């Protein structure tokens, strides 16, 4: 079976929005029904979730411990071990959101944040982008949870958190990405690209 070269095919990144009709506007996200004309000429219709994005932060202590949070996630039907994270407010810088979520969920302030990566959480049907940071120079403070949050702070060695990613004990995507990228940065000093 022969495969056409990429030069023989249209750019799959080129598409034109034909129409967008919002049918749901909630507290966390909005949903629309979109019609799109693909570069191939095909028409695609789909429902899209519009989300402002989020920021996750992995607090790393000088002794190599990290702070994670354990909270119940109703859609998953269980409590998950996660990096502190939250939704971006309208127009909010991702680093500012990471600092805010770190303080609210753990009580800690960070002297410095290092950008690790950003990624689309669910690009098949959502525009949500998550930004991941590593926090250092930590100083304790007071946890400020929202009324609907029930969060427990968990401190453990970085090596244990990394092992939990590989064993399936940590299965939240943003947390996995944050720990894996932090591990690569710590191991080879790889500098992530700018946002």
N, C-alpha and C positions, 0 to 999 in steps of 0.2 A: 504494500500500500504506500503510495507516495503522498507526501505532505507538501502543501503549497508553502512557499517561503513567505516570510512576513511582508516582503515587498509587494507580493501579489494580493494582499488583503487590505481592506480599509482600516483606518485607525479605529480600534474599538473604543478609544477614549472620547471620540467625537460623538456627541448626541445632542439633540435639541428638545427642550421641554416644550410640548405642545399645549398642555393644560395642567392646571393644578387646582383641585377642589378640596378645601379642608372640610372634614366631616367630624372631627373631634378636637376639642381644645381642653386639656386638663391642667392640673397643677404642675405636673412633671414634664409632659411632652404634648405635642400636637400630632394629628395624623391627617394625611392627605391622600387623595387618589390622583395619581399622576399619569399622564399620557406622554410618552417620549418617542421621538423618531431616532432610531439608531443609525450609525454611519452606513450600515448595510442597506438601509431603507426600511427595515422592519419596524413595525410599530409595537411598542411595549406599553402595557398598562399594569400598574401595580400600586399597592398601598405603601406609603412611606411614613416612618416615624421620624418626626423632627424633634431633636433634643439639643439643648444648648451645649452639651459636652460636660466633661468632668475632669477632675484632677485627683490623682492618687499620690501619696507620699509615704516613703519608707523611712522612718526615723531610725538612725544608726548611732549607737552610743560608742564612746571611745574604746570600751572593752569588747566591742564586736557584737553586742546584743542588739536586737531590733525590737521595736514595738509594733504589735499588730492589734487589731480589735476583733472581738468575737461578737457577732450580732445575728439575730434571727432574721432570715430572709424568706418572707412568705412564699414568693413564687418558687423558690427552691425547696421549700418545706423543711428547712433545717437551719441551724445556726452555722455560719461560715466564719472562718478565720480569714481576715482581710487586712490590707493596708488601709490606713485612714484615708477616706476619700469622700468626695461629694460633688454635687452638681455646680456648674459655673452659674453665677448670677449674670443677668443681662449685662453685657459689656465688660465682664470681669476678666482680668488677666489670669491665665491658668496658675502662675506662680502664687499670686495673691490668694486664689482659691485653695491651693495646697496648704499655704500657711494658715488660713482660716480653719480649714478642716482639721489640721493637725492640732491646733489649739482647742477647738471645740470638742473633738472626740477623745483626745488623750490628755489635754491640759498642758502639753509641752510646747515651748517656743523653740524655733531653730535659728541659729546664728546664720547658717547658709543653706541654700538649696542648690542641688545640681540637677539640671534637666537630664533625664535618662532617655525617654522616647515618647512618641505619641502614636496612637493607632486607632483605626476604626473598630469599634466594638462589634458591630453587626452590619457590615456594609451591604448585605443582601436586601435589607429593608430599613436601615436606619442611617442617618447622617451623623450620629453621635461619634465624637472624637474624644478619646481619653488621653490626658497628659500625665506622665509619670515622673516623679522627682525622688531624689535621695536627700534626706535631711540630716545635717550634722551640727555639732555645737549646741546640743540640746540642753534646755533649762526647764525645770519643772514649773508647773503652774496649776491652775484649777480647771478641771474638765467642765465644759458648758454644753450639756446635751440638750437637744430639743425635747419637747414634752413627749413626742412619739418615738424617741430613741431609747433603747435598752442595750447599752454597749458595755462590754467588759474589756479592759486593757490587758493584753498578754505580752509579757516580756520573755524573749527566748534568744539563744545564740543564733547568729546569722546562719551558721552551718546547719542547725536544726531546721530553720525555716526553709532553707534550700532543699534539704532532704524531704521535707513535707511536700514541696512542689513536685518532686520526682516520684514520691510514693502515692500521690493523690490525696494527701491530707489537707492540702491547700488546692482548691479547684476553682477559685474565683480568677477570671482571666486578668483583670487589672493587677491583682496581687501577684500572680504568677509572672506577668511581664515585668513588674517593678522589681521583684526579687531576682529574676534572671538577668535583667540588664544591670542591676546593681552588682551582681556577682561578676559579670563580665568586666565592668568598670574597675572593680577591686582587684580582679585577677590579672588583667593585662593592661590596665590603665587606659583602655580604649576610651576615647573621648566621643560621646554621642554628637551627632549632627545638631545644629541649631534648629529651633522650632521653625 
